[in-house]
C-alpha cells in the first residue's frame, strides 16, 4: 500500500468512526432526555402492540449502538467478528425499517378511522418493500468478505466484494415512505377543509399528521442520501450515512409514540383539574330542574366512561376508546 493510499484509508476510517459515533450519540441522547417520559407513559401502561413495538424499537437500537462502536473502535477485532458485524448492520437496517413502518401504520390506520382499504394499501406496500429490500440485502451479504487487518498496523473492519447494485436496497424504502406520506398529507388536507371538529379530537389529529409528515420528510431525505452515496461513493464511504438512517428511524418512531401518549395524558390531566375545581365554581346539577327538551345522549356508554376518574387514557400507544370515538365522530358527512 502506497503512502497516498494509506493516507486516504486513514482519512476514510476517521470519517466512518466519527459518523458512527455521531449517530450513536443521537440514539443515546434521545434515550436520556426521554427516559422519564418512557417510565411514565410506557412502563406504567398495560401490555399492547404499540408498547411492544416501542420497546423493541428503542432497545434494539440501543444494543446496536454498543455492538457497532465495539466493531469500529476495538483494537482486538477479528475477521470473523468483522464479517458478522457487517451482516448485523445490514439486517439491522431492515429490522428498524419494519418497526418504524408498523408504528406509523398504526397511526395512519387510526387517522383513517380503521379503514380496511387503507390498511390493505399500507400493509401490502410495506410487505413488498420489506421483501424486496431483504432479498437485495441477502444477495449482497452472501457475496461479501471482511478483513480486520487490511490496513497495516490498524484494526478496522473492511468489506470487499460489495455489489455496485447495492443502492437498490433503498429504493423500496423510498417508495414505501412516499406512499405513507401521501396518505398522511391527504388526511391532513381532508381534515383542514373538512367539517366541524371537536377540540380534543382536532388536536389529536393535528399531532398525528404533524409527526407523521415530519417523519416521512426526514426519512425520505435520509434514504435518498444513502442511495446516492451508494451510487457515487466508494466502498468505504457507503458506511458513513447508514448509522444515521438507523438512528433517525428509531428516534423519530419512538417520538411518535411518546408525543401521542403525552398529549392524551395532558388532556386527561386538564379534565381532572376541571372536575376537581372548587365547589363554588361548579354548577349544582343535582338541584337543577330537568330540561323539558333534553335528549338522551347518543353515546351513553361514552359519557359513563367520562365519569370514571380512573380512566387511563395513556394506557397504550393505540388511541383510547374515547379518543377513537371522537375521531369517528369527526368523519365528514357524505
C-alpha positions as CSV (number, residue, x, y, z in Angstrom):
1,X,0.0,0.0,0.0
2,X,1.5,3.3,-1.1
3,X,1.6,6.4,1.2
4,X,-1.2,8.1,-0.8
5,X,-3.4,5.0,-0.4
6,X,-2.6,4.7,3.3
7,X,-3.4,8.4,3.9
8,X,-6.7,8.0,2.1
9,X,-7.6,4.9,4.0
10,X,-6.8,6.6,7.3
11,X,-9.0,9.5,6.3
12,X,-11.9,7.2,5.5
13,X,-11.5,5.3,8.8
14,X,-11.7,8.6,10.7
15,X,-14.8,9.7,8.9
16,X,-16.6,6.4,9.4
17,X,-15.8,6.2,13.1
18,X,-16.8,9.8,13.7
19,X,-20.1,9.4,11.8
20,X,-20.9,6.2,13.6
21,X,-20.2,7.9,16.9
22,X,-22.4,10.8,16.0
23,X,-25.3,8.6,15.0
24,X,-24.9,6.6,18.2
25,X,-25.0,9.8,20.3
26,X,-28.3,10.7,18.7
27,X,-29.8,7.5,20.0
28,X,-28.2,7.7,23.4
29,X,-29.0,11.4,23.9
30,X,-32.6,10.9,22.9
31,X,-32.9,7.9,25.3
32,X,-31.6,10.0,28.2
33,X,-33.8,13.1,27.6
34,X,-37.0,11.0,27.1
35,X,-36.3,8.3,29.8
36,X,-38.7,9.9,32.3
37,X,-41.4,10.0,29.7
38,X,-40.7,6.4,28.9
39,X,-41.1,5.4,32.6
40,X,-44.3,7.4,33.0
41,X,-46.0,6.8,29.7
42,X,-44.8,3.4,28.6
43,X,-43.7,1.2,31.5
44,X,-46.8,2.2,33.6
45,X,-49.1,1.2,30.9
46,X,-50.6,-2.2,30.2
47,X,-49.2,-4.6,27.6
48,X,-50.2,-3.8,24.0
49,X,-48.9,-4.0,20.4
50,X,-47.9,-0.3,20.5
51,X,-46.0,-0.8,23.7
52,X,-44.1,-3.8,22.4
53,X,-43.2,-2.0,19.2
54,X,-41.9,1.0,21.1
55,X,-39.7,-1.1,23.5
56,X,-38.3,-3.3,20.7
57,X,-37.6,-0.3,18.5
58,X,-36.0,1.6,21.4
59,X,-33.8,-1.0,22.9
60,X,-32.8,-2.8,19.7
61,X,-31.3,0.5,18.6
62,X,-29.5,0.9,21.9
63,X,-28.0,-2.6,21.6
64,X,-26.8,-1.8,18.1
65,X,-25.0,1.2,19.4
66,X,-22.7,-0.9,21.6
67,X,-22.1,-3.5,19.0
68,X,-21.4,-1.0,16.2
69,X,-18.9,1.0,18.3
70,X,-17.2,-2.1,19.5
71,X,-16.7,-3.3,16.0
72,X,-15.3,0.1,14.8
73,X,-13.2,1.1,17.8
74,X,-12.0,-2.3,19.3
75,X,-8.2,-2.9,18.9
76,X,-8.7,-6.7,19.0
77,X,-11.3,-7.1,16.3
78,X,-11.1,-10.3,14.2
79,X,-12.0,-11.2,10.6
80,X,-14.9,-13.3,11.9
81,X,-16.3,-10.5,14.1
82,X,-15.9,-8.1,11.2
83,X,-18.0,-10.3,8.9
84,X,-20.7,-10.8,11.5
85,X,-20.8,-7.1,12.2
86,X,-21.4,-6.3,8.5
87,X,-24.2,-8.8,8.4
88,X,-25.7,-7.5,11.7
89,X,-25.5,-3.9,10.4
90,X,-27.2,-4.9,7.1
91,X,-30.1,-6.7,8.7
92,X,-30.5,-4.0,11.4
93,X,-31.4,-1.6,8.6
94,X,-34.3,-4.0,7.5
95,X,-35.5,-4.6,11.1
96,X,-35.6,-0.9,12.1
97,X,-37.4,0.0,8.8
98,X,-40.1,-2.6,9.6
99,X,-40.5,-1.5,13.2
100,X,-40.9,2.2,12.3
101,X,-43.3,1.4,9.5
102,X,-45.5,-0.6,11.8
103,X,-45.6,2.3,14.3
104,X,-46.5,4.7,11.5
105,X,-49.2,2.5,10.1
106,X,-50.9,2.2,13.5
107,X,-51.3,6.0,13.5
108,X,-52.4,6.2,9.9
109,X,-54.9,3.4,10.4
110,X,-56.4,5.5,13.3
111,X,-56.4,8.6,11.2
112,X,-58.5,6.8,8.5
113,X,-61.0,5.5,11.1
114,X,-59.8,1.9,10.7
115,X,-60.4,1.8,7.0
116,X,-59.7,-1.7,5.7
117,X,-58.8,-0.4,2.3
118,X,-56.1,1.9,3.7
119,X,-54.8,-1.0,5.9
120,X,-54.5,-3.2,2.9
121,X,-52.7,-0.5,0.9
122,X,-50.2,0.2,3.8
123,X,-49.6,-3.5,4.6
124,X,-49.2,-4.5,1.0
125,X,-46.7,-1.7,0.4
126,X,-44.7,-2.5,3.5
127,X,-44.6,-6.2,2.8
128,X,-43.5,-5.8,-0.8
129,X,-40.9,-3.1,0.2
130,X,-39.5,-5.2,3.0
131,X,-39.3,-8.4,0.9
132,X,-37.5,-6.6,-1.9
133,X,-35.0,-4.9,0.4
134,X,-34.4,-8.2,2.3
135,X,-33.7,-10.0,-1.0
136,X,-31.2,-7.4,-2.0
137,X,-29.6,-7.4,1.4
138,X,-29.3,-11.2,1.5
139,X,-27.9,-11.3,-2.0
140,X,-25.3,-8.6,-1.3
141,X,-24.2,-10.0,2.1
142,X,-23.8,-13.5,0.6
143,X,-21.1,-12.2,-1.6
144,X,-19.0,-10.0,0.7
145,X,-15.9,-10.9,2.7
146,X,-14.4,-8.9,5.6
147,X,-11.0,-8.3,6.9
148,X,-9.8,-6.6,10.2
149,X,-6.2,-6.0,9.2
150,X,-6.4,-4.8,5.6
151,X,-4.5,-1.7,6.7
152,X,-1.1,-2.4,8.3
153,X,-0.9,-1.6,12.0
154,X,-4.6,-0.7,12.3
155,X,-7.5,-2.9,13.3
156,X,-10.5,-1.9,11.3
157,X,-13.4,-3.7,9.6
158,X,-13.1,-3.5,5.8
159,X,-15.6,-5.2,3.5
160,X,-14.8,-6.4,0.0
161,X,-17.0,-7.8,-2.8
162,X,-19.8,-5.3,-2.2
163,X,-22.1,-5.2,-5.3
164,X,-22.4,-2.0,-7.2
165,X,-26.1,-2.5,-7.3
166,X,-26.4,-2.3,-3.5
167,X,-28.1,1.1,-3.9
168,X,-31.3,-0.7,-5.0
169,X,-31.7,-1.7,-1.3
170,X,-33.0,1.8,-0.6
171,X,-35.5,2.1,-3.5
172,X,-38.3,0.1,-1.9
173,X,-38.0,2.1,1.3
174,X,-38.3,5.3,-0.6
175,X,-41.4,4.1,-2.4
176,X,-43.0,2.9,0.9
177,X,-42.3,6.2,2.6
178,X,-43.7,8.1,-0.4
179,X,-47.0,6.1,-0.2
180,X,-47.4,6.6,3.5
181,X,-46.5,10.3,3.2
182,X,-49.2,10.8,0.5
183,X,-51.8,9.1,2.8
184,X,-50.9,11.4,5.7
185,X,-50.9,14.5,3.6
186,X,-54.3,13.6,2.1
187,X,-55.8,13.0,5.5
188,X,-54.3,16.4,6.6
189,X,-55.9,18.3,3.8
190,X,-59.2,16.4,4.3
191,X,-59.1,17.4,8.0
192,X,-58.2,21.0,7.2
193,X,-61.0,21.5,4.7
194,X,-63.5,19.2,6.4
195,X,-66.4,19.9,8.7
196,X,-66.5,20.9,12.4
197,X,-64.0,19.1,14.7
198,X,-64.1,18.5,18.4
199,X,-61.3,20.5,20.1
200,X,-59.6,17.4,21.6
201,X,-60.0,15.3,18.5
202,X,-58.7,18.1,16.3
203,X,-55.5,18.4,18.4
204,X,-55.0,14.7,18.3
205,X,-55.3,14.6,14.5
206,X,-53.0,17.5,14.2
207,X,-50.3,15.9,16.3
208,X,-50.7,12.6,14.4
209,X,-50.4,14.3,11.0
210,X,-47.6,16.7,12.0
211,X,-45.4,13.9,13.4
212,X,-46.1,11.5,10.6
213,X,-45.3,14.1,7.8
214,X,-42.2,15.2,9.7
215,X,-41.0,11.6,9.9
216,X,-41.7,10.9,6.2
217,X,-39.8,14.0,5.1
218,X,-36.7,13.3,7.3
219,X,-36.6,9.6,6.5
220,X,-37.1,10.1,2.7
221,X,-34.2,12.5,2.7
222,X,-32.1,10.1,4.7
223,X,-32.8,7.1,2.5
224,X,-32.2,9.2,-0.6
225,X,-28.8,10.4,0.6
226,X,-27.9,6.7,1.4
227,X,-28.9,5.7,-2.1
228,X,-26.9,8.5,-3.7
229,X,-23.8,7.7,-1.6
230,X,-24.1,4.0,-2.6
231,X,-24.1,5.0,-6.2
232,X,-21.3,7.6,-6.4
233,X,-19.3,6.8,-3.2
234,X,-16.5,4.3,-2.6
235,X,-16.9,1.0,-0.7
236,X,-15.7,2.8,2.5
237,X,-17.9,5.9,2.1
238,X,-21.1,3.9,2.0
239,X,-20.6,3.2,5.7
240,X,-20.9,6.9,6.6
241,X,-24.7,7.5,6.3
242,X,-26.0,4.1,7.3
243,X,-25.8,4.8,11.0
244,X,-27.9,7.9,10.6
245,X,-30.7,6.0,8.8
246,X,-31.0,3.6,11.7
247,X,-30.7,6.3,14.4
248,X,-33.2,8.7,12.9
249,X,-35.7,5.9,12.1
250,X,-35.6,4.7,15.7
251,X,-35.7,8.1,17.4
252,X,-38.5,9.5,15.3
253,X,-40.5,6.3,15.6
254,X,-40.2,6.5,19.4
255,X,-41.2,10.2,19.4
256,X,-44.3,9.3,17.5
257,X,-45.4,7.1,20.4
258,X,-44.4,9.5,23.2
259,X,-45.9,12.6,21.6
260,X,-49.4,11.0,21.2
261,X,-49.3,9.5,24.7
262,X,-48.1,12.7,26.2
263,X,-50.9,14.7,24.5
264,X,-53.6,12.3,25.7
265,X,-52.3,12.4,29.2
266,X,-52.1,16.2,29.2
267,X,-55.8,16.4,28.1
268,X,-56.7,13.9,30.8
269,X,-54.9,15.9,33.5
270,X,-56.8,19.0,32.3
271,X,-60.1,17.2,32.6
272,X,-59.2,16.1,36.1
273,X,-58.4,19.6,37.1
274,X,-61.8,20.8,35.8
275,X,-63.6,18.0,37.7
276,X,-61.8,18.8,40.9
277,X,-62.3,22.6,40.8
278,X,-63.6,24.4,43.9
279,X,-67.3,23.7,44.5
280,X,-68.1,27.5,44.4
281,X,-67.3,27.4,40.7
282,X,-69.4,24.3,39.9
283,X,-73.0,24.1,38.7
284,X,-75.2,22.1,41.0
285,X,-76.9,19.8,38.6
286,X,-78.4,17.7,41.4
287,X,-80.8,20.6,42.3
288,X,-81.3,21.9,38.8
289,X,-84.8,21.4,37.3
290,X,-85.0,18.9,34.5
291,X,-84.7,20.2,31.0
292,X,-88.0,19.7,29.2
293,X,-86.5,19.2,25.8
294,X,-83.3,17.3,26.9
295,X,-82.4,14.5,24.6
296,X,-80.7,11.3,25.6
297,X,-77.0,11.1,24.8
298,X,-76.3,9.3,21.6
299,X,-73.3,7.7,23.2
300,X,-74.4,6.9,26.8
301,X,-71.6,4.4,27.3
302,X,-69.0,7.1,26.3
303,X,-70.4,9.5,28.9
304,X,-70.3,6.8,31.5
305,X,-66.6,6.3,30.7
306,X,-66.0,10.0,31.1
307,X,-67.5,10.0,34.6
308,X,-64.9,7.4,35.8
309,X,-62.0,9.2,37.4
310,X,-59.6,6.3,36.9
311,X,-59.7,6.1,33.1
312,X,-56.2,5.6,31.8
313,X,-56.1,7.5,28.5
314,X,-52.4,6.9,28.0
315,X,-52.5,3.2,28.9
316,X,-51.4,2.1,25.4
317,X,-49.9,3.5,22.3
318,X,-53.1,2.9,20.3
319,X,-55.7,5.6,20.8
320,X,-58.1,5.2,23.7
321,X,-61.7,4.2,23.2
322,X,-62.9,7.7,23.9
323,X,-60.4,9.3,21.6
324,X,-61.3,6.9,18.8
325,X,-65.0,7.6,19.3
326,X,-64.2,11.3,18.9
327,X,-62.2,10.6,15.8
328,X,-65.1,8.6,14.3
329,X,-67.5,11.5,15.1
330,X,-65.1,13.8,13.2
331,X,-65.8,11.8,9.9
332,X,-67.2,14.2,7.3
333,X,-70.8,13.8,6.4
334,X,-71.5,12.2,3.0
